[in-house]
Amino acid sequence: MASVCEICGKKPWFGKSLSHSHRRTNRRWNPNIQRVRAVVGKTTRRMNVCTGCIKA
């Protein structure tokens, strides 16, 4: 499943995890993407949408 919001375009953020010994490893912060049914025009479409857009 794609981790990009089809409404606002929110994508994963990339960064580093920092352990107690200061060893850095790559990690990513994923947006909370849900697959919902939305009415677009006169048709119903399944879309990948972040929860922020669902609430708005």
C-alpha distance matrix in Angstrom:
0.0 3.8 6.4 9.0 11.0 12.3 15.6 16.8 14.6 14.2 12.5 12.9 16.6 18.1 21.4 23.5 24.1 27.9 29.6 33.1 34.5 32.8 30.7 27.7 24.3 21.1 18.4 15.8 15.5 12.0 12.2 11.8 9.0 9.6 9.0 12.7 15.2 17.4 20.6 20.8 24.3 25.3 22.1 19.3 15.8 12.4 10.8 8.4 11.4 12.7 15.3 18.0 17.6 17.6 20.8 22.4
3.8 0.0 3.8 5.6 8.3 9.6 13.1 13.8 11.3 11.1 9.3 10.3 14.0 15.9 19.4 21.9 23.1 26.9 29.0 32.6 33.9 31.8 29.8 26.5 23.3 19.9 17.3 14.3 13.9 10.6 10.6 11.2 8.4 10.0 10.0 13.3 15.8 17.2 20.2 19.8 23.3 24.9 21.9 19.5 15.8 12.8 10.3 7.5 10.1 11.2 14.5 16.6 16.0 16.7 19.9 21.0
6.4 3.8 0.0 3.8 6.7 9.4 12.2 12.0 9.5 8.2 6.3 6.9 10.8 13.0 16.4 19.1 20.2 24.0 26.2 29.7 31.2 29.1 27.4 24.0 21.1 17.7 14.8 11.4 10.5 7.0 6.9 8.1 6.2 9.1 10.4 13.6 16.6 17.7 21.0 20.7 24.3 26.1 23.5 21.0 17.4 14.4 11.4 7.8 9.0 8.9 12.1 13.9 13.9 15.1 17.8 18.9
9.0 5.6 3.8 0.0 3.8 6.3 8.9 8.6 5.9 5.6 4.8 7.5 11.0 13.8 17.4 20.6 22.2 25.8 28.4 31.8 33.4 30.9 29.4 25.9 23.2 19.6 16.9 13.3 12.1 9.0 7.7 9.4 7.3 10.1 11.0 13.4 16.0 16.3 19.2 18.4 21.8 24.1 21.8 19.7 16.2 13.8 10.3 7.1 7.6 8.0 11.7 12.6 12.0 13.9 16.7 17.0
11.0 8.3 6.7 3.8 0.0 3.8 5.5 5.8 4.8 5.2 6.9 10.0 13.2 16.5 19.8 23.0 24.5 27.9 30.5 33.8 35.6 33.2 32.0 28.5 26.1 22.6 19.7 16.0 14.0 10.8 8.2 9.0 6.6 8.8 9.7 11.2 13.5 13.3 16.1 15.5 19.0 21.4 19.4 17.3 14.1 12.1 8.3 5.6 4.6 5.4 9.2 9.8 8.5 10.5 13.4 13.4
12.3 9.6 9.4 6.3 3.8 0.0 3.8 6.1 5.7 8.0 9.9 13.3 16.4 19.6 23.1 26.4 28.0 31.5 34.2 37.5 39.2 36.7 35.4 31.9 29.4 25.8 23.1 19.4 17.6 14.5 12.0 12.5 9.6 10.6 10.3 11.0 12.3 11.4 13.7 12.4 15.7 18.2 16.4 14.7 11.6 10.4 6.7 5.9 5.8 8.3 11.6 12.0 9.6 11.4 14.6 14.1
15.6 13.1 12.2 8.9 5.5 3.8 0.0 3.8 5.8 8.2 11.2 14.8 17.3 20.8 24.1 27.5 29.1 32.4 35.2 38.3 40.3 37.6 36.7 33.2 31.0 27.5 24.7 20.9 18.7 15.9 12.8 13.2 11.0 12.0 12.1 11.9 13.0 11.2 13.1 11.8 14.8 17.8 16.6 15.2 12.8 12.2 8.8 8.4 6.5 8.2 10.8 10.2 7.2 9.7 12.4 11.1
16.8 13.8 12.0 8.6 5.8 6.1 3.8 0.0 3.8 5.6 9.2 12.7 14.6 18.3 21.3 24.8 26.6 29.8 32.7 35.8 37.7 34.9 34.2 30.6 28.7 25.3 22.6 18.8 16.5 14.3 11.3 12.6 11.4 13.3 14.4 14.7 16.3 14.7 16.7 15.5 18.3 21.4 20.4 19.0 16.5 15.6 12.0 10.6 8.3 8.2 10.8 9.3 7.4 10.9 12.7 11.2
14.6 11.3 9.5 5.9 4.8 5.7 5.8 3.8 0.0 3.8 6.3 10.1 12.3 15.6 19.0 22.5 24.6 27.9 30.9 34.1 35.7 32.9 31.9 28.2 26.1 22.5 20.1 16.4 14.7 12.5 10.3 12.3 10.9 13.4 14.4 15.6 17.4 16.4 18.7 17.2 20.2 23.1 21.7 20.2 17.2 15.9 12.1 10.1 9.0 9.0 12.4 11.6 10.3 13.4 15.6 14.7
14.2 11.1 8.2 5.6 5.2 8.0 8.2 5.6 3.8 0.0 3.8 7.1 9.2 12.8 15.9 19.4 21.2 24.4 27.4 30.6 32.3 29.6 28.7 25.1 23.1 19.7 17.0 13.3 11.2 9.2 6.9 9.5 9.2 12.4 14.3 15.9 18.4 17.9 20.6 19.7 22.9 25.7 24.1 22.2 19.2 17.3 13.5 10.6 9.0 7.5 10.6 9.9 9.9 12.9 14.7 14.4
12.5 9.3 6.3 4.8 6.9 9.9 11.2 9.2 6.3 3.8 0.0 3.8 6.5 9.7 13.2 16.6 18.5 22.0 24.9 28.3 29.7 27.0 25.8 22.2 19.9 16.3 13.8 10.1 8.9 7.0 6.5 9.7 9.5 13.1 15.0 17.3 20.1 20.2 23.1 22.2 25.5 28.1 26.1 24.1 20.7 18.4 14.8 11.5 10.9 9.6 12.8 12.8 13.2 15.8 17.7 17.9
12.9 10.3 6.9 7.5 10.0 13.3 14.8 12.7 10.1 7.1 3.8 0.0 3.8 6.6 10.0 13.1 14.9 18.4 21.2 24.6 26.1 23.5 22.1 18.6 16.2 12.7 10.0 6.3 5.5 4.5 6.0 9.6 10.3 14.1 16.5 19.2 22.3 22.9 26.0 25.5 28.9 31.3 29.1 26.8 23.4 20.7 17.3 13.7 13.3 11.4 14.0 14.4 15.6 17.8 19.5 20.1
16.6 14.0 10.8 11.0 13.2 16.4 17.3 14.6 12.3 9.2 6.5 3.8 0.0 3.8 6.8 10.3 12.5 15.7 18.9 22.2 23.5 20.6 19.6 16.0 14.2 10.9 8.6 5.5 5.1 6.7 8.4 12.1 13.6 17.4 20.0 22.6 25.8 26.1 29.2 28.6 31.9 34.5 32.5 30.3 27.0 24.4 20.9 17.3 16.5 14.1 16.3 16.1 17.8 20.2 21.3 21.8
18.1 15.9 13.0 13.8 16.5 19.6 20.8 18.3 15.6 12.8 9.7 6.6 3.8 0.0 3.8 7.2 9.9 13.2 16.4 19.9 20.7 17.8 16.4 12.7 10.8 7.4 6.1 4.4 6.4 8.8 11.5 15.0 16.5 20.2 22.8 25.7 28.9 29.4 32.5 31.9 35.2 37.7 35.6 33.3 29.9 27.2 23.8 20.2 19.8 17.6 19.7 19.7 21.5 23.8 24.9 25.5
21.4 19.4 16.4 17.4 19.8 23.1 24.1 21.3 19.0 15.9 13.2 10.0 6.8 3.8 0.0 3.8 7.0 9.8 13.2 16.5 17.3 14.2 13.1 9.5 8.5 6.0 5.6 6.0 8.0 11.3 14.1 17.3 19.4 23.1 25.8 28.7 32.0 32.6 35.8 35.3 38.7 41.2 39.1 36.8 33.4 30.6 27.3 23.6 22.9 20.4 22.1 21.9 24.1 26.4 27.1 27.8
23.5 21.9 19.1 20.6 23.0 26.4 27.5 24.8 22.5 19.4 16.6 13.1 10.3 7.2 3.8 0.0 3.8 6.3 9.6 13.0 13.6 10.6 9.4 5.8 5.4 4.6 5.5 7.8 10.0 13.6 16.6 19.5 21.8 25.3 28.2 31.2 34.7 35.5 38.8 38.5 42.0 44.4 42.2 39.6 36.3 33.3 30.1 26.4 25.8 23.1 24.5 24.6 27.1 29.0 29.6 30.7
24.1 23.1 20.2 22.2 24.5 28.0 29.1 26.6 24.6 21.2 18.5 14.9 12.5 9.9 7.0 3.8 0.0 3.8 6.5 10.0 11.2 8.9 8.0 5.5 5.2 6.2 6.1 9.0 10.6 14.1 17.3 19.6 22.2 25.5 28.5 31.5 35.2 36.3 39.8 39.8 43.4 45.5 43.2 40.5 37.3 34.1 31.1 27.3 26.7 23.8 24.7 25.1 27.9 29.5 29.9 31.3
27.9 26.9 24.0 25.8 27.9 31.5 32.4 29.8 27.9 24.4 22.0 18.4 15.7 13.2 9.8 6.3 3.8 0.0 3.8 6.8 7.9 5.5 5.9 4.9 6.9 9.1 9.9 12.7 14.1 17.7 20.6 22.9 25.7 28.9 32.1 35.0 38.6 39.7 43.2 43.3 46.8 49.0 46.8 44.1 40.9 37.7 34.7 30.9 30.1 27.1 27.8 28.0 30.9 32.5 32.6 34.0
29.6 29.0 26.2 28.4 30.5 34.2 35.2 32.7 30.9 27.4 24.9 21.2 18.9 16.4 13.2 9.6 6.5 3.8 0.0 3.8 5.4 5.0 5.5 6.7 8.4 11.4 12.1 15.2 16.6 19.9 23.0 24.8 27.6 30.6 33.8 36.8 40.5 41.8 45.4 45.7 49.3 51.4 49.0 46.1 43.0 39.6 36.8 33.0 32.4 29.4 29.8 30.3 33.3 34.6 34.7 36.4
33.1 32.6 29.7 31.8 33.8 37.5 38.3 35.8 34.1 30.6 28.3 24.6 22.2 19.9 16.5 13.0 10.0 6.8 3.8 0.0 3.8 5.4 7.5 9.7 12.0 15.1 15.9 18.8 19.9 23.3 26.1 27.7 30.8 33.7 37.0 39.8 43.5 44.9 48.4 48.9 52.5 54.5 52.3 49.3 46.3 42.9 40.1 36.3 35.5 32.3 32.5 32.9 36.1 37.3 37.1 38.8
34.5 33.9 31.2 33.4 35.6 39.2 40.3 37.7 35.7 32.3 29.7 26.1 23.5 20.7 17.3 13.6 11.2 7.9 5.4 3.8 0.0 3.8 5.5 8.9 11.6 15.2 16.8 20.1 21.7 25.2 28.2 30.1 33.0 36.0 39.1 42.1 45.8 47.1 50.7 50.9 54.5 56.6 54.3 51.4 48.2 44.9 42.0 38.2 37.6 34.7 35.1 35.5 38.6 39.9 39.9 41.5
32.8 31.8 29.1 30.9 33.2 36.7 37.6 34.9 32.9 29.6 27.0 23.5 20.6 17.8 14.2 10.6 8.9 5.5 5.0 5.4 3.8 0.0 3.8 6.1 9.6 12.8 14.6 17.7 19.5 23.1 26.1 28.3 31.1 34.3 37.4 40.4 44.1 45.1 48.6 48.6 52.1 54.4 52.2 49.4 46.2 43.0 40.0 36.2 35.5 32.5 33.2 33.4 36.3 38.0 38.0 39.3
30.7 29.8 27.4 29.4 32.0 35.4 36.7 34.2 31.9 28.7 25.8 22.1 19.6 16.4 13.1 9.4 8.0 5.9 5.5 7.5 5.5 3.8 0.0 3.8 6.7 10.3 12.6 16.1 18.5 21.8 25.2 27.5 29.9 33.1 36.0 39.2 42.8 44.0 47.5 47.4 51.0 53.1 50.7 48.0 44.7 41.4 38.5 34.7 34.4 31.7 32.7 33.1 35.9 37.5 37.9 39.3
27.7 26.5 24.0 25.9 28.5 31.9 33.2 30.6 28.2 25.1 22.2 18.6 16.0 12.7 9.5 5.8 5.5 4.9 6.7 9.7 8.9 6.1 3.8 0.0 3.8 6.8 9.4 12.8 15.3 18.7 22.0 24.6 26.9 30.2 33.0 36.2 39.7 40.8 44.2 44.0 47.5 49.8 47.4 44.8 41.4 38.3 35.3 31.5 31.2 28.6 29.8 30.1 32.7 34.5 35.0 36.2
24.3 23.3 21.1 23.2 26.1 29.4 31.0 28.7 26.1 23.1 19.9 16.2 14.2 10.8 8.5 5.4 5.2 6.9 8.4 12.0 11.6 9.6 6.7 3.8 0.0 3.8 6.5 10.2 13.2 16.2 19.8 22.2 24.2 27.5 30.1 33.4 36.9 38.2 41.6 41.4 45.0 47.1 44.6 41.9 38.5 35.3 32.4 28.6 28.7 26.3 27.8 28.4 30.8 32.4 33.3 34.7
21.1 19.9 17.7 19.6 22.6 25.8 27.5 25.3 22.5 19.7 16.3 12.7 10.9 7.4 6.0 4.6 6.2 9.1 11.4 15.1 15.2 12.8 10.3 6.8 3.8 0.0 3.8 7.1 10.5 13.2 16.8 19.5 21.2 24.6 27.1 30.4 33.8 34.9 38.3 38.0 41.4 43.6 41.1 38.6 35.1 32.0 29.0 25.3 25.4 23.3 25.0 25.7 27.8 29.5 30.7 31.8
18.4 17.3 14.8 16.9 19.7 23.1 24.7 22.6 20.1 17.0 13.8 10.0 8.6 6.1 5.6 5.5 6.1 9.9 12.1 15.9 16.8 14.6 12.6 9.4 6.5 3.8 0.0 3.8 7.0 9.7 13.3 15.8 17.7 21.1 23.7 27.0 30.5 31.7 35.1 35.0 38.5 40.6 38.2 35.5 32.1 28.9 26.0 22.2 22.1 19.8 21.4 22.3 24.4 26.0 27.1 28.5
15.8 14.3 11.4 13.3 16.0 19.4 20.9 18.8 16.4 13.3 10.1 6.3 5.5 4.4 6.0 7.8 9.0 12.7 15.2 18.8 20.1 17.7 16.1 12.8 10.2 7.1 3.8 0.0 3.8 6.2 9.7 12.6 14.3 17.8 20.5 23.6 27.1 28.1 31.5 31.3 34.9 37.0 34.6 32.0 28.7 25.6 22.5 18.7 18.5 16.2 18.0 18.8 20.8 22.5 23.7 24.9
15.5 13.9 10.5 12.1 14.0 17.6 18.7 16.5 14.7 11.2 8.9 5.5 5.1 6.4 8.0 10.0 10.6 14.1 16.6 19.9 21.7 19.5 18.5 15.3 13.2 10.5 7.0 3.8 0.0 3.8 6.7 9.5 11.9 15.4 18.5 21.3 24.8 25.7 29.1 29.2 32.8 34.9 32.7 30.0 26.9 23.8 20.7 16.9 16.0 13.3 14.7 15.3 17.6 19.2 20.2 21.5
12.0 10.6 7.0 9.0 10.8 14.5 15.9 14.3 12.5 9.2 7.0 4.5 6.7 8.8 11.3 13.6 14.1 17.7 19.9 23.3 25.2 23.1 21.8 18.7 16.2 13.2 9.7 6.2 3.8 0.0 3.8 6.4 8.2 11.8 14.7 17.6 21.1 22.2 25.7 25.8 29.4 31.5 29.1 26.4 23.2 20.1 17.0 13.2 12.6 10.2 12.0 13.2 15.1 16.4 17.9 19.4
12.2 10.6 6.9 7.7 8.2 12.0 12.8 11.3 10.3 6.9 6.5 6.0 8.4 11.5 14.1 16.6 17.3 20.6 23.0 26.1 28.2 26.1 25.2 22.0 19.8 16.8 13.3 9.7 6.7 3.8 0.0 3.8 5.8 9.5 12.6 15.0 18.4 19.1 22.5 22.8 26.4 28.5 26.4 23.7 20.7 17.8 14.6 10.9 9.5 6.6 8.4 9.4 11.3 12.7 14.2 15.6
11.8 11.2 8.1 9.4 9.0 12.5 13.2 12.6 12.3 9.5 9.7 9.6 12.1 15.0 17.3 19.5 19.6 22.9 24.8 27.7 30.1 28.3 27.5 24.6 22.2 19.5 15.8 12.6 9.5 6.4 3.8 0.0 3.8 6.6 10.2 12.4 16.1 17.2 20.8 21.6 25.3 27.1 24.9 21.8 19.2 16.1 13.3 9.9 8.3 5.4 6.0 8.4 10.3 10.6 12.2 14.3
9.0 8.4 6.2 7.3 6.6 9.6 11.0 11.4 10.9 9.2 9.5 10.3 13.6 16.5 19.4 21.8 22.2 25.7 27.6 30.8 33.0 31.1 29.9 26.9 24.2 21.2 17.7 14.3 11.9 8.2 5.8 3.8 0.0 3.8 6.9 9.4 13.0 14.2 17.9 18.6 22.3 24.0 21.5 18.5 15.6 12.5 9.6 6.1 5.4 4.3 6.4 9.3 9.7 9.8 12.4 14.3
9.6 10.0 9.1 10.1 8.8 10.6 12.0 13.3 13.4 12.4 13.1 14.1 17.4 20.2 23.1 25.3 25.5 28.9 30.6 33.7 36.0 34.3 33.1 30.2 27.5 24.6 21.1 17.8 15.4 11.8 9.5 6.6 3.8 0.0 3.8 6.2 9.9 11.8 15.6 16.9 20.7 21.8 19.3 15.9 13.4 10.0 8.1 5.6 5.5 6.0 6.9 10.4 10.2 8.8 11.9 14.2
9.0 10.0 10.4 11.0 9.7 10.3 12.1 14.4 14.4 14.3 15.0 16.5 20.0 22.8 25.8 28.2 28.5 32.1 33.8 37.0 39.1 37.4 36.0 33.0 30.1 27.1 23.7 20.5 18.5 14.7 12.6 10.2 6.9 3.8 0.0 3.8 7.1 9.6 13.3 14.6 18.4 19.1 16.2 12.8 10.1 6.5 5.5 4.6 6.3 8.6 9.9 13.1 11.8 10.3 13.8 15.7
12.7 13.3 13.6 13.4 11.2 11.0 11.9 14.7 15.6 15.9 17.3 19.2 22.6 25.7 28.7 31.2 31.5 35.0 36.8 39.8 42.1 40.4 39.2 36.2 33.4 30.4 27.0 23.6 21.3 17.6 15.0 12.4 9.4 6.2 3.8 0.0 3.8 6.3 10.0 12.0 15.7 16.2 13.6 10.1 8.2 5.5 5.5 6.5 6.9 9.6 10.1 12.8 11.0 8.7 12.2 13.9
15.2 15.8 16.6 16.0 13.5 12.3 13.0 16.3 17.4 18.4 20.1 22.3 25.8 28.9 32.0 34.7 35.2 38.6 40.5 43.5 45.8 44.1 42.8 39.7 36.9 33.8 30.5 27.1 24.8 21.1 18.4 16.1 13.0 9.9 7.1 3.8 0.0 3.8 6.9 9.4 12.7 12.7 10.1 6.4 5.5 4.5 6.3 9.0 9.6 12.7 13.2 15.4 12.9 10.6 14.0 15.2
17.4 17.2 17.7 16.3 13.3 11.4 11.2 14.7 16.4 17.9 20.2 22.9 26.1 29.4 32.6 35.5 36.3 39.7 41.8 44.9 47.1 45.1 44.0 40.8 38.2 34.9 31.7 28.1 25.7 22.2 19.1 17.2 14.2 11.8 9.6 6.3 3.8 0.0 3.8 6.2 9.6 10.2 8.4 5.6 5.3 6.3 6.9 9.9 9.7 12.9 13.5 14.8 11.7 9.9 13.1 13.3
20.6 20.2 21.0 19.2 16.1 13.7 13.1 16.7 18.7 20.6 23.1 26.0 29.2 32.5 35.8 38.8 39.8 43.2 45.4 48.4 50.7 48.6 47.5 44.2 41.6 38.3 35.1 31.5 29.1 25.7 22.5 20.8 17.9 15.6 13.3 10.0 6.9 3.8 0.0 3.8 6.3 6.6 5.7 4.4 6.2 8.8 9.9 13.3 13.1 16.2 16.8 17.7 14.3 12.8 15.6 15.1
20.8 19.8 20.7 18.4 15.5 12.4 11.8 15.5 17.2 19.7 22.2 25.5 28.6 31.9 35.3 38.5 39.8 43.3 45.7 48.9 50.9 48.6 47.4 44.0 41.4 38.0 35.0 31.3 29.2 25.8 22.8 21.6 18.6 16.9 14.6 12.0 9.4 6.2 3.8 0.0 3.8 6.0 5.5 6.1 6.6 9.7 10.1 13.5 13.5 16.8 18.0 18.4 14.7 14.3 17.1 16.0
24.3 23.3 24.3 21.8 19.0 15.7 14.8 18.3 20.2 22.9 25.5 28.9 31.9 35.2 38.7 42.0 43.4 46.8 49.3 52.5 54.5 52.1 51.0 47.5 45.0 41.4 38.5 34.9 32.8 29.4 26.4 25.3 22.3 20.7 18.4 15.7 12.7 9.6 6.3 3.8 0.0 3.8 5.7 8.1 9.6 13.1 13.8 17.2 17.2 20.4 21.5 21.6 17.9 17.5 20.0 18.5
25.3 24.9 26.1 24.1 21.4 18.2 17.8 21.4 23.1 25.7 28.1 31.3 34.5 37.7 41.2 44.4 45.5 49.0 51.4 54.5 56.6 54.4 53.1 49.8 47.1 43.6 40.6 37.0 34.9 31.5 28.5 27.1 24.0 21.8 19.1 16.2 12.7 10.2 6.6 6.0 3.8 0.0 3.8 6.9 9.7 13.4 15.0 18.7 19.1 22.4 23.3 23.9 20.3 19.3 21.8 20.8
22.1 21.9 23.5 21.8 19.4 16.4 16.6 20.4 21.7 24.1 26.1 29.1 32.5 35.6 39.1 42.2 43.2 46.8 49.0 52.3 54.3 52.2 50.7 47.4 44.6 41.1 38.2 34.6 32.7 29.1 26.4 24.9 21.5 19.3 16.2 13.6 10.1 8.4 5.7 5.5 5.7 3.8 0.0 3.8 6.4 10.1 12.3 16.0 17.0 20.6 21.7 22.8 19.3 18.2 21.1 20.7
19.3 19.5 21.0 19.7 17.3 14.7 15.2 19.0 20.2 22.2 24.1 26.8 30.3 33.3 36.8 39.6 40.5 44.1 46.1 49.3 51.4 49.4 48.0 44.8 41.9 38.6 35.5 32.0 30.0 26.4 23.7 21.8 18.5 15.9 12.8 10.1 6.4 5.6 4.4 6.1 8.1 6.9 3.8 0.0 3.8 7.0 9.6 13.3 14.3 17.9 18.8 20.3 17.1 15.5 18.7 18.8
15.8 15.8 17.4 16.2 14.1 11.6 12.8 16.5 17.2 19.2 20.7 23.4 27.0 29.9 33.4 36.3 37.3 40.9 43.0 46.3 48.2 46.2 44.7 41.4 38.5 35.1 32.1 28.7 26.9 23.2 20.7 19.2 15.6 13.4 10.1 8.2 5.5 5.3 6.2 6.6 9.6 9.7 6.4 3.8 0.0 3.8 6.2 10.0 11.6 15.3 16.9 18.6 15.5 14.3 17.8 18.1
12.4 12.8 14.4 13.8 12.1 10.4 12.2 15.6 15.9 17.3 18.4 20.7 24.4 27.2 30.6 33.3 34.1 37.7 39.6 42.9 44.9 43.0 41.4 38.3 35.3 32.0 28.9 25.6 23.8 20.1 17.8 16.1 12.5 10.0 6.5 5.5 4.5 6.3 8.8 9.7 13.1 13.4 10.1 7.0 3.8 0.0 3.8 7.1 9.3 13.0 14.6 16.8 14.3 13.0 16.7 17.5
10.8 10.3 11.4 10.3 8.3 6.7 8.8 12.0 12.1 13.5 14.8 17.3 20.9 23.8 27.3 30.1 31.1 34.7 36.8 40.1 42.0 40.0 38.5 35.3 32.4 29.0 26.0 22.5 20.7 17.0 14.6 13.3 9.6 8.1 5.5 5.5 6.3 6.9 9.9 10.1 13.8 15.0 12.3 9.6 6.2 3.8 0.0 3.8 6.0 9.7 11.9 13.9 11.4 10.8 14.7 15.3
8.4 7.5 7.8 7.1 5.6 5.9 8.4 10.6 10.1 10.6 11.5 13.7 17.3 20.2 23.6 26.4 27.3 30.9 33.0 36.3 38.2 36.2 34.7 31.5 28.6 25.3 22.2 18.7 16.9 13.2 10.9 9.9 6.1 5.6 4.6 6.5 9.0 9.9 13.3 13.5 17.2 18.7 16.0 13.3 10.0 7.1 3.8 0.0 3.8 7.0 9.8 12.0 10.3 10.2 13.9 14.9
11.4 10.1 9.0 7.6 4.6 5.8 6.5 8.3 9.0 9.0 10.9 13.3 16.5 19.8 22.9 25.8 26.7 30.1 32.4 35.5 37.6 35.5 34.4 31.2 28.7 25.4 22.1 18.5 16.0 12.6 9.5 8.3 5.4 5.5 6.3 6.9 9.6 9.7 13.1 13.5 17.2 19.1 17.0 14.3 11.6 9.3 6.0 3.8 0.0 3.8 6.5 8.3 6.5 6.9 10.4 11.2
12.7 11.2 8.9 8.0 5.4 8.3 8.2 8.2 9.0 7.5 9.6 11.4 14.1 17.6 20.4 23.1 23.8 27.1 29.4 32.3 34.7 32.5 31.7 28.6 26.3 23.3 19.8 16.2 13.3 10.2 6.6 5.4 4.3 6.0 8.6 9.6 12.7 12.9 16.2 16.8 20.4 22.4 20.6 17.9 15.3 13.0 9.7 7.0 3.8 0.0 3.8 5.4 5.5 6.6 9.0 10.3
15.3 14.5 12.1 11.7 9.2 11.6 10.8 10.8 12.4 10.6 12.8 14.0 16.3 19.7 22.1 24.5 24.7 27.8 29.8 32.5 35.1 33.2 32.7 29.8 27.8 25.0 21.4 18.0 14.7 12.0 8.4 6.0 6.4 6.9 9.9 10.1 13.2 13.5 16.8 18.0 21.5 23.3 21.7 18.8 16.9 14.6 11.9 9.8 6.5 3.8 0.0 3.8 5.4 4.9 6.2 8.6
18.0 16.6 13.9 12.6 9.8 12.0 10.2 9.3 11.6 9.9 12.8 14.4 16.1 19.7 21.9 24.6 25.1 28.0 30.3 32.9 35.5 33.4 33.1 30.1 28.4 25.7 22.3 18.8 15.3 13.2 9.4 8.4 9.3 10.4 13.1 12.8 15.4 14.8 17.7 18.4 21.6 23.9 22.8 20.3 18.6 16.8 13.9 12.0 8.3 5.4 3.8 0.0 3.8 5.5 5.3 6.3
17.6 16.0 13.9 12.0 8.5 9.6 7.2 7.4 10.3 9.9 13.2 15.6 17.8 21.5 24.1 27.1 27.9 30.9 33.3 36.1 38.6 36.3 35.9 32.7 30.8 27.8 24.4 20.8 17.6 15.1 11.3 10.3 9.7 10.2 11.8 11.0 12.9 11.7 14.3 14.7 17.9 20.3 19.3 17.1 15.5 14.3 11.4 10.3 6.5 5.5 5.4 3.8 0.0 3.8 5.4 5.0
17.6 16.7 15.1 13.9 10.5 11.4 9.7 10.9 13.4 12.9 15.8 17.8 20.2 23.8 26.4 29.0 29.5 32.5 34.6 37.3 39.9 38.0 37.5 34.5 32.4 29.5 26.0 22.5 19.2 16.4 12.7 10.6 9.8 8.8 10.3 8.7 10.6 9.9 12.8 14.3 17.5 19.3 18.2 15.5 14.3 13.0 10.8 10.2 6.9 6.6 4.9 5.5 3.8 0.0 3.8 5.6
20.8 19.9 17.8 16.7 13.4 14.6 12.4 12.7 15.6 14.7 17.7 19.5 21.3 24.9 27.1 29.6 29.9 32.6 34.7 37.1 39.9 38.0 37.9 35.0 33.3 30.7 27.1 23.7 20.2 17.9 14.2 12.2 12.4 11.9 13.8 12.2 14.0 13.1 15.6 17.1 20.0 21.8 21.1 18.7 17.8 16.7 14.7 13.9 10.4 9.0 6.2 5.3 5.4 3.8 0.0 3.8
22.4 21.0 18.9 17.0 13.4 14.1 11.1 11.2 14.7 14.4 17.9 20.1 21.8 25.5 27.8 30.7 31.3 34.0 36.4 38.8 41.5 39.3 39.3 36.2 34.7 31.8 28.5 24.9 21.5 19.4 15.6 14.3 14.3 14.2 15.7 13.9 15.2 13.3 15.1 16.0 18.5 20.8 20.7 18.8 18.1 17.5 15.3 14.9 11.2 10.3 8.6 6.3 5.0 5.6 3.8 0.0
